[in-house]
Amino acid sequence: MAHEENQEFFKGRGAQVNTHNKFLKNKYVLDHIEGIDEQLLENTATQLFEENPKRIVSESNSPDLSHMYSINPYQGCEHGCIYCYARNSHEYYGFSAGLDFERKIIVKRNAPELLETYFNKKGYEPVPIVLSGNTDCYQPIERKLKITRALLQVFLKYKNPVSIITKNNVVLRDIDILSEMARMNLAHVNISITSLNEQLRQKLEPRTVTATGRLAVIQRLTENGIPVRVMVAPIIPGLNSEEIPNIIKAAADRGAVSAGFTIVRLNGSIAEIFTDWVHKAFPDRAEKVLNMIKACHAGKLNDSDYGRRMSGEGHVAQSIHQLYRMACVRFLAGREMPPYDLTLFTPKGGKQTSMF
């Protein structure tokens, strides 16, 4: 793949542009003496911004994600995954979905206190809550801030089920909490692996842990009794679609008990960001990749119809579905994620004093 690389490629970042925020009337440009206006781009250091929300648990009302409860202690993600659907949410904060998304990170330090307040609401009935419904709760800054760890301590205190989605090995730091919760059927971990090809991974997800590192995470979690699902997501036809069986086999060999997948959809500003990226990262195959994505979404780069938007349709999508099903039957037969135990929830955290 190295011969395809464009020398203008921004290494260390996923997005190669800062797309215009549709909520803003103005945008910055660089005025050259020749009178040519170009985008003002530079690979600057990551910045942190503080937010103090009044609530932290979100419920999805989407028909295909019905009653999914999630917590995102961070908005924006330094991992820089080029395809990330969460990029669009950064525009609500006045930032771009492009480079801003991965270098301007919003942190919610009061998330653990808000979660404890949520559990203490009158009439609360326990439900599994997902950590990282939008951005990765174990992105690099978590090593220092430990907001996710504090959230897990609240989950354990109240014995409320939690599901984690991550592609970072920082999750291993919290094996002590997760293994204790797993013994009570209160914890699931989902590890995302998009490619086993390191050259592709570096461009798709520039600041993430290698696939080898993620497979090691699956093995460590499994050895500690924590059930793991491998998320082969997103599938990008023409880039990583042929890797589905190898990813599932590698994960199963290390103890994964389940798998999931989605087909990429380039909604909102992500269409422009991804199109620019694929032409710079893989100019020889860019149009083929884009056309195959369109083939999965009725001729468009994005399909927003519920029930179809993440699974796609058409012959390209059907072949991906078939490859995935065959891999699951071959490598994951007889395995499944254990059901959560919703009966252990402890109101008021066992009447302990607040942790905060």
N, C-alpha and C positions, 0 to 999 in steps of 0.2 A: 504493500500500500504506500510505501514511502515515496515512490516515484510520482504519485498522484498529487502530493501535497503542494499547495500554493504557498509561496514564500511570504505572502502578506498575512499568513494565518497568525492570529493572536494566540500564542501558546499559553497554556495555563488558564485559559478562559473558554467557556463553551460558546456563548454568543460572540459574534464578530461585529455586531452593530448595536446601537442603542435606538430602538424603534421609537417613533413618536407616540407619546401618551395621548390617547384620544380624548382624555378628560382635560387636557391643557391646550390653550389657544396658541401659545408661543413655544418655540424650541430654540436651543442654542446651536449656532453654527460658527465656523471659523472663517472670518473674512480675510481672504488673501489679497495681496496688493493688486493682483490681476483682476480682482473682482469676482472670483469664483468662490461660491459658498460651498463648504463641505462640512460633514458632520464632525463635531468636536469629540474625538475619541482618544483615550489613553488608558493604558492598562494600570490603573491606580490601585492602591492598597484597599483592602476591605474596610468598610466603616460600619460601626454599630450605631443603631438608633433605638432609643428607649420608648416603649409604649406601656401604658398602664390601663389595660382594658377593664371593663366592668364585669365581663363574663368571659369564660374561657372554653366552655364546651359548646360545640356547634352541632346542630342536627341537620342532616341533609334531607331535603324534601324531594330530591330527584327520584322519579319512579324506579330507576335501575340502581339506586343507592338508598332506597327507602329505609328510614329509621337508622341510618348510620350516624353514630355519635363520634365526634373526633375532637382532638386537642392539637393545636399547633403552637408550641412555645416560641417558635421563630417564624417570621415571614421573610421571604427571600431565602436563598440557599447557596452557600459558597461552593457546593459541589459542581454547579455550573452545567448540569445535564441539559443538553441542547433542546431536547424534546419536551421538557417539563411543562405540563398543563398549568402548573401553579404560577408560571411567569405572568400570566395575565392579571392575577390578583395584585401584583405589585403596582399596577397603574392606579389602584384606588388610594395608594399612599402618596401619589404624586411623582412616582418614579417610572422609569422605563422597564418594560418587560425583558429588555435585552441585557446588556452588560450590568445595568443597575441592579437587576434581580440577584446577581451573584456577587456583587461587591458592596451593596448597601443592605445590611441585614438588620431587621427589626426584632428586638428581643422583648420578651414579656416576663420580667423577673417575678411578677406577682402571680404567675400561673398556679403554683402550688396552693397558695392561700385561696384563690378563687375556686379551685377544685374542691377543697375542703368545704367551702361554703356551699358549693353545688350539692355535695353529698349530704349536707345537713338540711337541705330544703325539705319543708314539710311534704310528706307524701312521696318522697323520692323512691322509685323502684329500681333496683340494680339492673344495669344493662352493660354489655361490653362496650368499652370506649377505645377508639383507635388513636394511638399516638402517631402523628405524621400523616394525617389525612390529606395534607397539602404539601408541606415541605418537611425535610428530614429532621427528626427530633435529635438525631445524633450527628448533625453536621459539625465541622471542626470546632466551632466556638463552644460547643457543649462540654468539651474537655475542661475548659476554664470555668464556665458559668454554672454547670451542673443543675440546670433547671429541670431537665428530664429526670435526673436521678431523684430530685426532690419530689417530682410528680409521682414517681414509682413508689416512694415511701408513703405517700398519701393513699395510693391504690392499695398497698399492702395493709396499711393501718385500718382501712375500712373494708378490706377484703372484697374489693370490686374488681371484676375481670377487666383485663387490658390486652389490647392487641397492638404490637409494634411493627411498623414498616420502616426498614432502614437498609442502607447499603454501606454502612460504616462499621468498622470493628470496635468503635468506642462502646458499643453495646456490651462487649465483654467485661467492661469495668463494672457493670451492674448485675453480673451473674449471681451475686449473693442474694439480691432481692428477687430476681426473676426465678431462680431455682426454688426459693421458698414459696413463691406464688404458684409455680408450676406444680408443686407437690399437692396443692389444693385445687388444681385445675382452674387457675385464675389467670394464666398467661399464655399467649401465643406470640411467636416472633416470625415475621415475614422478611426474608432476605431477598432483595432484588438483585438479579444477575442478568444483565442485558447482553453481554458477550464474553466469551472466553478468550477472544483475540485481543491481546494487550494493546496493539497499535490502534485498533478500533475503539477500545475502551478509553484510551487517552484523549481521543477527539470527541467522543460522544459525552463522556463524563469526566472532564479533565482533573477534578480535584476529589475523586472518589478512591476508595480502596480497590486494589486489583481484584480480578475474579478469583485468583488463587487465594488472596486474603479473605475474600467473602466465603469461599468454600471452607476455609479453616474456621471461620466463625460458625458456620453451620455445624461443623464437627464438634467444636467446643461446647456450643449450646446443647447439642444432642447428648454429649457425654455428661452434662449436668442435669439431664432430665427435662430440658425445656423443649417443647414441640416446635418444629420449624417447618414453615412452608417456603418453597422457593418461588419467587415471582419472576417469571420470564417476561419482563415488561419494560418498555413496550417493544413489540415486534415491529421492526421496520423492514418491510419487504425490500430485498435487494441489498440489504446491509447485514442483518443478523438473523433473518428468518430461517436459514438453513441450519442454524446452531441449536434449534429447539431441543432435539433429542440429546445432544451432547451435554447441554446445560442441565437438563433434568436428570440424566444418568449421573453426572458428576455430583449433583446435589444429593441424589438418592444414595449414592455410594458413601456419602458422609453423614447420612442419617435423616435427611429431610423426609417428612411423612406425607407431604401434599405439595401441589403446585398450582399456580394460577398464571394467567397471561392476559394481555390486552394488545390490540393492534394500535399503532400510533395514530393519533389524529391531531392535526395541526390547527387548533382553534385560535381565533383572535389573532394577536400579534405574532404568535408562534409560527404561523405560516411564513411570514416575511423573514423571521429570524432563522428558521430552519432552511428555507430556500437559499438564503445568502450563505449560510454555513456549509450546506452540502456542495454548493458550487465551488467554494474555497477549499474544503477539505477533500472532496472527491470529485474533481471536475470531469474526470473520464466517465463517471457513471451517474452524475447528478440527475440528468433528465430521466434516466431509466428508473431511478429510485422514486422520484417525484411522480412519475406516471404510474408506478405500481401502487403507491399510496393512494392516488386518485382512483385506481381500479377497485380499491377496497371501500371507497366512499362515494359511489355513484358519480365518479368523474370530478370530485372535488377533493381538496386537501383536508377538509374537515366535514364531518357529519355530526350534527348536534341532536339527532333524533335519539331519544331515550331507548335503551334496549339494543340499539344497533351501533351507537357511536363508538363503543370500545371494542366491539367484536368484528365490525366490518361486514361486508357482504360481497358477493361476486366470486369469480373463480380463484382469484389470488387469495382472498380471505378464506375460502373453503379449503384450499390446499394447506394453509397455515393451521386451520382448525384440525384437519385430519392428521397432520404431522404431530400436533400437540397431543391429541387423543391417543395416538399410537404409542407415543413416548410414555404417557402416564400409565397405560395398560402394561407396557413392558417393564417399566422401572419402578412403579409405585403401587403395584397391585397389592391389595390387602392392607394398605396403610391409610391412615386418615388422622386428621387433627382431633384430639380428644374434645368432647363437649365441655363448655364452661360450666362451673358450678355457681349458680346464682343464689344458692340458699345460704351462703356463708356471710353475706353482707352484714356488716356490723354498724348499726346506726350510732351516730356520734363517735365513731371510731372506738367503740368500747368504753365511751365516757371518759376517755383519756383527755388530758389537757391538750390544747392546740399545740401543734409542732412549731408554730410560727409566732 
